[in-house]
Amino acid sequence: MNFAEAVAWAPAGPGRWRGHIDPTWMQGRGAFEGLVGAVILRAMSTLVDRPPRTLTVHFCGPATGSWSWRCRWRRWAARWPSSAPG
């Protein structure tokens, strides 16, 4: 599975995505952080009309297996999206 396939998660409703982290993308206990960051960035970029300037991700545990992801606006006035598992 190449990188484009690994981050091509399926839409699961408005602001939601569903996907699976293939075992070939594992590093130790969880997925490569760049893979998870790319999925988050892809979801967030669907909510804005310009490319994001920065992305900060804090990993609190290993990402493995199947996931669903939700992306929504967190601060409406500033027009900044946030993303969370869910």
C-alpha positions as CSV (number, residue, x, y, z in Angstrom):
1,M,0.0,0.0,0.0
2,N,1.5,3.3,-1.0
3,F,1.2,6.6,0.9
4,A,-1.6,8.0,-1.2
5,E,-3.7,4.9,-0.6
6,A,-2.9,4.9,3.1
7,V,-4.3,8.4,3.6
8,A,-7.3,8.1,1.2
9,W,-9.9,7.5,3.9
10,A,-13.5,7.3,2.9
11,P,-16.0,10.1,3.8
12,A,-18.5,8.8,6.5
13,G,-20.8,11.8,6.6
14,P,-20.4,15.6,6.9
15,G,-17.0,16.3,8.4
16,R,-16.4,12.6,9.1
17,W,-14.0,10.0,7.6
18,R,-13.4,6.3,8.2
19,G,-10.3,4.4,7.4
20,H,-7.9,1.6,8.5
21,I,-4.2,1.9,9.3
22,D,-2.5,-0.9,7.4
23,P,0.0,-2.9,9.4
24,T,2.7,-2.1,6.8
25,W,2.6,1.5,8.1
26,M,3.3,0.5,11.7
27,Q,6.4,1.7,13.6
28,G,6.7,-0.1,16.9
29,R,3.3,0.1,18.7
30,G,1.5,2.5,16.3
31,A,1.4,4.0,12.9
32,F,4.1,6.4,11.6
33,E,3.1,9.8,12.9
34,G,3.4,11.4,9.5
35,L,0.6,9.1,8.2
36,V,-1.7,10.1,11.0
37,G,-0.8,13.8,10.5
38,A,-1.5,13.5,6.8
39,V,-5.0,12.1,7.4
40,I,-5.7,14.9,9.8
41,L,-4.4,17.5,7.4
42,R,-6.4,16.1,4.5
43,A,-9.6,16.2,6.6
44,M,-8.9,19.8,7.8
45,S,-8.2,21.0,4.3
46,T,-11.7,20.1,3.1
47,L,-13.1,22.7,5.5
48,V,-11.0,25.7,4.4
49,D,-10.7,27.5,1.1
50,R,-6.9,28.0,1.3
51,P,-3.9,25.8,2.2
52,P,-3.2,25.5,5.9
53,R,-0.1,27.4,7.1
54,T,0.9,25.0,9.9
55,L,-0.2,21.8,11.6
56,T,0.6,20.9,15.2
57,V,-0.3,17.3,16.3
58,H,0.1,15.9,19.8
59,F,0.1,12.1,19.8
60,C,-1.0,10.6,23.1
61,G,-1.1,7.0,22.2
62,P,-0.5,4.6,19.3
63,A,-2.8,4.7,16.3
64,T,-3.7,1.2,15.1
65,G,-6.4,-0.6,13.2
66,S,-9.7,0.9,12.1
67,W,-10.6,4.5,12.9
68,S,-13.3,7.1,12.3
69,W,-12.4,10.7,12.3
70,R,-14.4,13.9,12.7
71,C,-13.3,17.4,11.6
72,R,-15.2,20.5,12.6
73,W,-14.7,24.3,13.1
74,R,-13.5,25.0,16.6
75,R,-13.2,28.8,16.5
76,W,-15.8,30.2,14.1
77,A,-14.6,33.8,14.3
78,A,-11.0,32.9,13.5
79,R,-12.1,30.3,10.9
80,W,-9.7,27.7,12.2
81,P,-10.8,24.0,12.0
82,S,-10.0,21.3,14.6
83,S,-9.9,17.6,14.2
84,A,-10.6,14.7,16.6
85,P,-11.1,11.0,16.6
86,G,-14.6,10.1,16.5
